[in-house]
């Protein structure tokens, strides 16, 4: 069993001491973190940050990446394809940085919904560009469903969740 700590803070949320935003600065701006047993595995990059573990104790992760759904219109399709290709039983750790719904697409919402996301089960009209600089984290196991998810609108504080898998 391992401990996973996921953090996501929007541009208006306070930056925790010792952290930098996605631009590498100690000031306003979104930030995120994905730690497995206190080892940073996330990229703290704009958009969706994702870490995939074949089994909880895996180090290094099977896969890790980020997808800029804040500015890149194709990133949502690339991320949807990435999630679709993840093998069953893998642990999927995700953390948002910035306005992840700016460049949203239905295939991505469908993939996240299939993983058990309640937040992305909303309609595209309700989600697309509606939430700027939100905080969102999720842990799921492909084929088994949601383990944990947190969403907070911009300025409502960061999502910080810990889960043992």
Secondary structure, DSSP 8 states (H G I E B T S, - for coil): --EEEEEEE-TTS---TT---TTS-SSSS-EEEEEETTEE-S---SEEEEEEESSTT-SS-SEEEEE-TTT-TTHHHHHHHHHHHS-TT-EEEEEEES-TTTT--HHHHHHHHHTT-SGGGS-HHHHTTTSSS-EEEEEEETTTEEEEEEEE-TTS--EEEEEE-
